């Protein structure tokens, strides 16, 4: 009799999904407690802008792994809140640049507490968090490569298949 591969609690994908949902809830609470007025996806968009400065909508979507249908309403809400400004690129009218407003830039200082609070919430040591981050980065790269090549290359990496 073979192993049943269809047990939910044995699925790596479900463990990652459950952790992602738990992170969403933790971020919601931390962002609310710090009174930043941002949702988790908005916070991620602001992080890209704080780090990189003005970017195109396309670059922001790639950085966040979001499609334009998800990103456009998010940016519209950030703009309505006075955190960002969207404008057509002078170099390419088809391209829209997203910039922080002074209010959006000022929010960065208050947001410095978010990673610290989330770090405490995870219960992980710094080394444990760094190791998990590295493993998840490798997993993401491997899955992206799988999708880009169009499917399986039998046992190429010798993974567990879960």
N, C-alpha and C positions, 0 to 999 in steps of 0.2 A: 504494500500500500504506500503510495507516494505522499509527499508533503502537500498540504493544502496551501496553495499560494494566495488564496483569496480570503485571508483573515485580516480585517481592517487594522487591528492593533499591531500587526506585524509589518505593515507597509511603511517604508521610509517616507513616501510621498505624504501619507497622512500625518506622520510625526512632524514633518516640516510644515504642513498646512496648519496643524493644531498650534505649533509654536508661533507661526505667523499671526494667527488669530489672537493668541495670548499677547503677543507684542502689540498688536493693534489696540487691544483693550488697555494695556499698560500705558502706551503713548497717549491714548485719549485721556486717561486719568492724569498723567503728568502734565500734559499740555493745558488741561483744565485747571489743575492745582496752581500752575505757574501763571495762569491768566494770560496766556499768549494770544488767545483768540484765533488759533490755527487748528485745523484738522491734521491728522497724521500725514496724509498726502500733501497738504499745503506746506507743512513743516519740511517735508523732504524737498519740495520744490524750492523753498526758501534756502535750504542748506546748499543746494547747487548754486544758487545765485550769490549767497554769501561767500562761497568758495571761489567761484569762477568769474563773478561779475556778469555783465550783460551777455546773454546767449540767445541764439535763435530758438524759436519754439521747437523746431526739429531737434536741435541739440539737447534741449531740456527733455523732450520726449525720449530720446535715446538714453540719456543719463538715468532717467527714472523708469525706463522700460514701460512707458505708457503710450497708448495711441492718441491721436489727436482728438478723438471723440471723448476721451476721458480727460485729457489735458486742457482742452479749451474751456470747459465749465470751471475747472479748478482755477485757471488763470483769471477768468472773468470774476470769480469771487475774491481772489487776491487783489485784483485791480479795484474792485468796488470797496474793499476794506482799506485801500490806500497804501498797500504794501509794494505793489509793482505797477509798472507802466508798460504797455505794449505799443510799439510803433513800427511802421514799415521801415525796412532797411533802405538807406539812401543808395546803396550800391546795387541792391536787387529788390525791386518792388514786390516780388513774390514772397520775400522772406520777412518774417516778423521778429523783431528783437524784443526780448523781455529784459527790463531793467528794474533794479530796486529803486524805490522812492527813498527820500531821506527817512521817512517813518519805517519803511521796510528794513533799511540798513540799521537803524537804531534798535530794532527788535532783536538783532543778533546778540547784543550784550545780555539781554534777559534770557535768551535761549541757551546760553552757555550752561545753564543748570540742567537742561534736559538730558544730555548724555550721562551726566553723573547720577541723576535720579534713576534712569533706566538701568544703568550699570548696577546700582544697588538692588533694584527690583529683580534682576535676573538671578542674584545670588551666586554668580560666577566670580571666580578670581580673575584678575587681569590676564594671567597666563591662560586660564581656561577660556576666557572670552576670545583672546587672540587665536587660540588653537581652533575653536569652533568657527570663527570668522574665516580662517584659512581653509578649513574643510568645506565650508559652504561656498566659498569662492571657487574652489576646485570643482565642486559638484555642479555649480552653475555653468562653468566653462565647459565641462564635459557634456552636460545636457544641451547646451547651445551648439556644440560641435555635432552632436547626434542629430539634432534637428536640421542643421545646415547641410549635412551630408545626405539627408533624406531617409534616415532609418538606421537599422542595426548593422554593425560590422561585428559579426559573431564573436563574442567573448574577447574583443580587442583589448580591453583594459583589465580583464579578469575580475570584474566587479561581482557583487553578490546577486545582481538582478532584482533586488528589492528596491 
